[in-house]
Amino acid sequence: MDRAHDTSREPDASVGLHSPDGSRYAAHVELNGVLAVTCAGIADAHGTRRASDSLLVQTTGSHSRRVLAVGTQDEVQAHPAWATAQRVDLSSSVVAPALVNAHAHLDLTHIGPQPMGEGGFAAWIDMVRLGRLADDAAIAESVRQGVSLLRRGGTVAVGDIAGSVHGAPSVEPARVLDESGMLGVSFLEFFGLSPDGSPGVDAALERDSKLRTDSVQVGLSPHAPYSVSLGGYARARESGLPICTHLAESMSERSMIAEATGPIRNFLEGLGQWTPEIAAQFGTGQTPVGYTAPLMDGVLSVHLNDVSDGDIEKLTRAGARAAYCPRASTYIGAPDA
């Protein structure tokens, strides 16, 4: 990609692609804020089309554009908006729709790539816990590094988890994302195995009440069903905010939910957090999906590495939304489908 002309790296250059509605043009013609782009080719969900070397886009908002025409230069020049459009020469570049990263932890960018290691999932969680930053300025810098990497990859919108620090989610990720012009949601993460999810959910709701953002929405992220009670999930849903959670991420999670055994229980015991009250929530004989399904309507469920066909059916019936990454699944060591 020709970075000298890469407008996707600028805050106001998110391009929203819209499929034609049966005609060649996908929007009512307006002669203001129209760009005529000449390029080497156009890549979309149908693949790269080298024969298409031109498109016409119209600004429809501070963070969105609509495709008016796409095709060869002769075809696009036939559109009435071409005559007054601002010309953009990307003749050495292939143009593609901007990308969305549905799940990120930008405040952990500073940790960098790490191997899973011999200790498995619970040891990996501990590595992340120990590597988490607590200083606002350091968190902000880690998020900025993450935003830079996203933009280099052509991403303009992100579902980011704002990690919990000293019992409350940091507001720095939302602030930095908003200042950067990135689109998406900053999900305020919380933990809470008390029956109603307190005090974690209370801290997240309090932080949300004081946040004011423009380009970024704010949501809640009950961390996972082994670290947040069903009551905590219910209170998050009652807030009306967008919700994201880690779900069925590892086989260790399944053993914890179904049998109250395994590495995650050992991890909680090591932290001194395994109590009879908490123990009573687990050993349900259910999968993580079956355990949480009644509360998953509209919830962005991330990972889903350890699911059965029945689990997928339950998520579908519940109205859940899914974010799945094959590379992350391999990294975790998930069982073959």
N, C-alpha and C positions, 0 to 999 in steps of 0.2 A: 504494500500500500504506500502511496506517495504521501508521506507525513507532512510535506510542505503545504498540501491542500487538504489535509484530513480534518474536515470540519467536525467529525464526530468527537474530537477531543475538546471541543469548545462547549461551554455550559448550555448554550442556546441552540445546539445543532442536532438534537435528537430527531431522527427521521422516523415517522410512523408510516409504515407501508399499508396500503389498503387495496384489496383485490378489486379489479374492475367489476362493475355491476351489470355487465352485459354489453356495455359500450366500450369504446377504446379509452375513454377518460373517466377517472374515478372520482372527480369532484367538480362542483360548479365552478366555472371560470371566474377568477378574480384577478385583476391585472396587477395588484400590489403584492410585494413580497414573494415574487416568483423567481426561481432559479432555473436556468437552462444548463444542464450538466452534460458535457461530452466526456466519455470514458472509454476504456479499452474493452469493457464487457460488464455485464450485470449478473450478479450471483444472488439467487434467492432460494427458497425452499425447493424449487424445481431443478436447481443446479445452475451452473454458469452458462449464460447464453452469450456467446461471443458475437452473434449477429446483432444483438441489441447493444448499441453503443451510445444511446442518448436517453435522458429522462428529464422530465419537467416536474419540479416540486414547488409546492406552495406553502408558505408559512401560515399555519392555522393557530398558532399560539406561541408563547415564549419558549416552549420546550417541544414543539411538535411541528411536523410538516406532513403534507399529504402529496402522494404521487398523482399528478395530473395526466401524465402520458409517459409511456416507455416503449422503446422500439429502436428502429434505425433512425439516423439523423433526419432523413427525408420524412419519415412518418411523424416524428415528434415536431418537426418544423411546421407541419400542417395544423397544429393546435393554435388557436387564436391567441393564446397567451405568450407564444414564443416571441412575437415581435417586440414586446416590451420587457422581456425577462432579462435578468442579470446573468451574464455568461460566466460559467465556471468550467475551467479546463482541467479535467482529470484524465487526460488522454493516455497517461502511463499507468493508470490504476484501474483495478476492478472494483466496482461499487457494490456494496452489500448492505442489507438492513442492519442497523445497529443491534447489538446483542444485549440480553438480559441475563444477569447472574442471579439465580433465584435464592442462593444460599451462600453466605460468606461470613467470615469472622475477621473483619478488617482490623480490629484492634489486636489481633494476633499475628499480623503480617510480619512483625519483627522476629518472630520465632523462626520463620522460614520453613522449608521442607524438612521433615523429620521422618526417620524410619519408624515403623510400628514397634519394633523391638521385641525382645523375648518375653517381656512381662505381659504382653497382650493388651487388651482394650483398657482394663483398669489402670495399668501402669501408664498407658498413653494419656488417659484422663489426668493422672497425677502430674505428668510432664507438662500438660497444658496449664493445669492449676498453678504449678510452681512458676511457670514462665509468664503468667499474666501480669501486666503492668498495673500499678496503682496510682501513679502520678498522672494528673490530667494532661500536662504538656507532652509526656511520653506517649500516652494513649493517642492523643491527637496526631502526633507525628507518625505513629504506626498506621493509623487510618489513612493519613495522606499518602503514605507509601502504597497502601493497598489501592487507593483511588487511582494513583498513577499507573499501577499495573493493570487495573481494569481498563483504563482508557487506552493503554497501549494495545490491549487485546480487542478494542472496538466495542467495549461495553459502555452503555449509557444509563442503565438502571440496575439496581441491586437490592436484594433482600438481605440486609446485614443484621447480624446479631450483636447488639451492644452488651458486652459482657458485664457480669456482676462483679463489683469491687467492694469488699468489706460489707457485704450484705445488701447492696443496692446497685442497680445497673448504672453504668456510666452514661452521662448525656453527651460526652465528647464525640462519640461516633456520629450521632445525629447532627450535632452542630457542624462538624467538619464536612459531612456529606452535603448538608444544606448550603454551606458556604461554597462548596465546589461546584454546585449546580447539578450534581448527580440526581437522577430520579430514583424513586424506589421507596422502601420502607426500612426504618431503623427499628428493629424489634428489641424492646427492653427486656433483657433476660432476667429471670428470677428463679430461685430455688425455694422449696418450702414443703416439707413432708408432714407438717401439722395438718389436722383435718381440714382446715380452710385455707391452707397455703400461706398463712401468715408466719413470720412478718415479711417474707419475700415479696408476695404479691402486693402488699400494702406499700412497700418501698417503691416498687415499679409504678404503681398507680400515682403515687405522690410525685415521682419524677416526671411522669407524663403530664400531670396537671400544670407543670411549670415550663414545659417545652413549647416553644413557638417556632415553627419551621415554614418554609415556603415551598421548596421543590421536593422535600422528603416528607412522607407520612411517618407517623409514629405508631408502633404496634407493641404487642406484648409477646414474650417468648417464655412460656413455662418450659424449663429446660428439657425434661424428658420424664416419662412415667415412672422411672425409678428414683427421681429426685424432686418431683412435685406430686402432691396428692391429687386425687380426683377432685377434691373440693377446691384446690388451687386452680385446676383447669376450669372448673365451673365458674369461679369468680373472674378469671381472665375473660371468658366468653361473655359474661354479663357486662363487661366494660364496653362492648360494642366496637372495640379496636380490632385491627387486623391481628391474627394470631398465627404464630409459627412455633413448631415444636420438633425436636428430634424424636424419631419413632422407629422402632425395630432396627436400630443401628447395628447391633451386634448380637451374637448368640448369648453373650453374657447377660444381656438385657432380658432375653427370653427366660433364662434360668432364674433370674431374680424375680420376675413377675409371676411366673408359673409355680416356682418351688421355694422362693425365698432363700436361694442358695447361690453359690458361685462367687466369682471375683468382685462383683459390685458390692455384694453384701460384705465381703471381707474388707473392701475399701472403706465402706461406711463404718464398720467396726473399728478399723484402724484410726478413723477420725473421731471416734467416740460418739458417733451419731446413731448407732443402732440401739433402739429402745423398744420395749414391748409395744408401745403405741405405734411405732413405725413398722415393726415386724408384722403387726396385725393386718396391714394393708396388702401384704404380699403373700405368695403361696396360693394364688387364686386358681391355679390350673389353667389359666388363660394365656394366650399369646399377648404380647404388648398391644397389638392391634385390637384384639377382642376386648381387652381390658379398657381401652380408651375410646373405642368406636362410638359409643353414645354421645361423646363430647366433641367429635371431630367434624361436625358440619361446618364447612367453610374454612377449616384450619389447614394451613400449609404444613403438610407432614413431610419431614425431610429425612432422607436416607432410604428407609424401607429396604434395607439389605437382607433382612431375615424374615421373609413373608411367604405365606402359602397362597395358593389360588383362593382358598377360603378367606384369607385375610384381605386379599385384593377386592373380593366381592363385598366384604364388610365395609371397607373404605369407600367403595363406589356407592353403596346404599346409604352410607352416612353423609355423603356429599363432601368428602375430604378432597383437598388438593394435594398433589404429589410433586416433590422435587427429588429426583433420583439421578445419581451420577455413577455410571459403571466403573470409572476409575477409582472413585472413593470406595465403592463396594469391594473391589479387588484389594485395595489398600487395607481395609478393615479385615479382610479374610472371610468374607461372607460365603455361605454355602452356595454351590451351584444351583441355579433355578431348575 
